[in-house]
Amino acid sequence: MAKTRLCEICKAAIDPDRLEAMPDTRLCTDHARAIQKFGGEFIVSAEQERTSKPGSLKHNYGGVTTSKTRNIKAIERLRDEFSRR
């Protein structure tokens, strides 16, 4: 059974293919495009892992850890823009 989720802005059903590709999205395809002008639906940040000992002058770096957070300000701005129409 396919998941059904409604867009946070217009309350239309989000395309199942979009939900499969981005399970944590809350926007339909149209509003996902529209939110790009406000910085996107998510903020992605990366931090390089340091494997050297604290205080060492030699900097050894390991992998990169990424995190994704919802861009609340952009969603609020998009919601305001949508409600004014």
Phi and psi restraints in degrees (value plus and minus 20) as a CYANA .aco file:
   2 ALA   PHI     -98.8   -58.8
   2 ALA   PSI     125.8   165.8
   3 LYS   PHI     -94.5   -54.5
   3 LYS   PSI     124.4   164.4
   4 THR   PHI    -141.6  -101.6
   4 THR   PSI     106.4   146.4
   5 ARG   PHI    -156.1  -116.1
   5 ARG   PSI     120.7   160.7
   6 LEU   PHI    -116.3   -76.3
   6 LEU   PSI     127.6   167.6
   7 CYS   PHI     -82.8   -42.8
   7 CYS   PSI     116.8   156.8
   8 GLU   PHI     -86.9   -46.9
   8 GLU   PSI     -42.3    -2.3
   9 ILE   PHI    -114.5   -74.5
   9 ILE   PSI     -76.9   -36.9
  10 CYS   PHI    -124.2   -84.2
  10 CYS   PSI     -26.3    13.7
  11 LYS   PHI      47.4    87.4
  11 LYS   PSI      -4.3    35.7
  12 ALA   PHI    -101.8   -61.8
  12 ALA   PSI     134.9   174.9
  13 ALA   PHI     -87.1   -47.1
  13 ALA   PSI     116.5   156.5
  14 ILE   PHI    -101.4   -61.4
  14 ILE   PSI     116.8   156.8
  15 ASP   PHI     -75.8   -35.8
  15 ASP   PSI     109.9   149.9
  16 PRO   PHI     -77.8   -37.8
  16 PRO   PSI     -53.2   -13.2
  17 ASP   PHI     -86.0   -46.0
  17 ASP   PSI     -57.6   -17.6
  18 ARG   PHI     -86.3   -46.3
  18 ARG   PSI     -61.8   -21.8
  19 LEU   PHI     -84.2   -44.2
  19 LEU   PSI     -55.0   -15.0
  20 GLU   PHI     -88.7   -48.7
  20 GLU   PSI     -60.1   -20.1
  21 ALA   PHI     -94.1   -54.1
  21 ALA   PSI     -57.7   -17.7
  22 MET   PHI    -151.2  -111.2
  22 MET   PSI      62.7   102.7
  23 PRO   PHI     -80.3   -40.3
  23 PRO   PSI     -44.1    -4.1
  24 ASP   PHI    -118.0   -78.0
  24 ASP   PSI      -9.8    30.2
  25 THR   PHI     -92.6   -52.6
  25 THR   PSI     130.8   170.8
  26 ARG   PHI    -145.3  -105.3
  26 ARG   PSI      -8.7    31.3
  27 LEU   PHI    -142.7  -102.7
  27 LEU   PSI     124.4   164.4
  28 CYS   PHI     -90.5   -50.5
  28 CYS   PSI     150.9   190.9
  29 THR   PHI     -80.3   -40.3
  29 THR   PSI     -62.2   -22.2
  30 ASP   PHI     -82.1   -42.1
  30 ASP   PSI     -64.6   -24.6
  31 HIS   PHI     -97.1   -57.1
  31 HIS   PSI     -45.2    -5.2
  32 ALA   PHI     -85.2   -45.2
  32 ALA   PSI     -56.9   -16.9
  33 ARG   PHI     -90.3   -50.3
  33 ARG   PSI     -61.7   -21.7
  34 ALA   PHI     -86.6   -46.6
  34 ALA   PSI     -52.2   -12.2
  35 ILE   PHI     -95.3   -55.3
  35 ILE   PSI     -32.6     7.4
  36 GLN   PHI     -78.6   -38.6
  36 GLN   PSI     -53.0   -13.0
  37 LYS   PHI     -89.1   -49.1
  37 LYS   PSI     -35.3     4.7
  38 PHE   PHI    -124.3   -84.3
  38 PHE   PSI     -13.1    26.9
  39 GLY   PHI      90.3   130.3
  39 GLY   PSI     -18.8    21.2
  40 GLY   PHI      73.7   113.7
  40 GLY   PSI     145.9   185.9
  41 GLU   PHI     -93.2   -53.2
  41 GLU   PSI     -49.7    -9.7
  42 PHE   PHI    -146.0  -106.0
  42 PHE   PSI     132.4   172.4
  43 ILE   PHI    -129.2   -89.2
  43 ILE   PSI     100.0   140.0
  44 VAL   PHI    -125.1   -85.1
  44 VAL   PSI     109.4   149.4
  45 SER   PHI    -147.6  -107.6
  45 SER   PSI     133.0   173.0
  46 ALA   PHI    -149.2  -109.2
  46 ALA   PSI     123.6   163.6
  47 GLU   PHI    -154.1  -114.1
  47 GLU   PSI     108.5   148.5
  48 GLN   PHI    -102.3   -62.3
  48 GLN   PSI     111.7   151.7
  49 GLU   PHI     -98.0   -58.0
  49 GLU   PSI     112.3   152.3
  50 ARG   PHI    -120.4   -80.4
  50 ARG   PSI     105.2   145.2
  51 THR   PHI    -123.2   -83.2
  51 THR   PSI     -23.9    16.1
  52 SER   PHI     -99.7   -59.7
  52 SER   PSI     144.9   184.9
  53 LYS   PHI     -92.6   -52.6
  53 LYS   PSI     127.2   167.2
  54 PRO   PHI     -78.3   -38.3
  54 PRO   PSI     114.8   154.8
  55 GLY   PHI      67.3   107.3
  55 GLY   PSI     -28.6    11.4
  56 SER   PHI     -93.4   -53.4
  56 SER   PSI     122.2   162.2
  57 LEU   PHI     -99.7   -59.7
  57 LEU   PSI     -37.5     2.5
  58 LYS   PHI    -106.5   -66.5
  58 LYS   PSI     102.8   142.8
  59 HIS   PHI    -121.1   -81.1
  59 HIS   PSI      90.0   130.0
  60 ASN   PHI    -127.5   -87.5
  60 ASN   PSI     108.0   148.0
  61 TYR   PHI    -135.3   -95.3
  61 TYR   PSI     120.6   160.6
  62 GLY   PHI    -118.0   -78.0
  62 GLY   PSI    -155.0  -115.0
  63 GLY   PHI     -98.6   -58.6
  63 GLY   PSI    -193.0  -153.0
  64 VAL   PHI    -138.3   -98.3
  64 VAL   PSI     111.4   151.4
  65 THR   PHI    -124.0   -84.0
  65 THR   PSI     106.7   146.7
  66 THR   PHI    -129.7   -89.7
  66 THR   PSI     133.0   173.0
  67 SER   PHI    -160.4  -120.4
  67 SER   PSI     132.0   172.0
  68 LYS   PHI    -149.5  -109.5
  68 LYS   PSI     107.1   147.1
  69 THR   PHI    -145.6  -105.6
  69 THR   PSI     131.4   171.4
  70 ARG   PHI     -91.4   -51.4
  70 ARG   PSI     116.0   156.0
  71 ASN   PHI    -105.4   -65.4
  71 ASN   PSI      63.3   103.3
  72 ILE   PHI     -80.3   -40.3
  72 ILE   PSI     -63.0   -23.0
  73 LYS   PHI     -82.0   -42.0
  73 LYS   PSI     -60.8   -20.8
  74 ALA   PHI     -86.0   -46.0
  74 ALA   PSI     -59.9   -19.9
  75 ILE   PHI     -85.5   -45.5
  75 ILE   PSI     -60.5   -20.5
  76 GLU   PHI     -83.4   -43.4
  76 GLU   PSI     -62.6   -22.6
  77 ARG   PHI     -84.7   -44.7
  77 ARG   PSI     -60.6   -20.6
  78 LEU   PHI     -85.7   -45.7
  78 LEU   PSI     -60.5   -20.5
  79 ARG   PHI     -83.2   -43.2
  79 ARG   PSI     -62.4   -22.4
  80 ASP   PHI     -82.3   -42.3
  80 ASP   PSI     -63.7   -23.7
  81 GLU   PHI     -81.9   -41.9
  81 GLU   PSI     -62.9   -22.9
  82 PHE   PHI     -85.6   -45.6
  82 PHE   PSI     -60.1   -20.1
  83 SER   PHI     -90.8   -50.8
  83 SER   PSI     -45.3    -5.3
  84 ARG   PHI     -95.1   -55.1
  84 ARG   PSI     -36.7     3.3
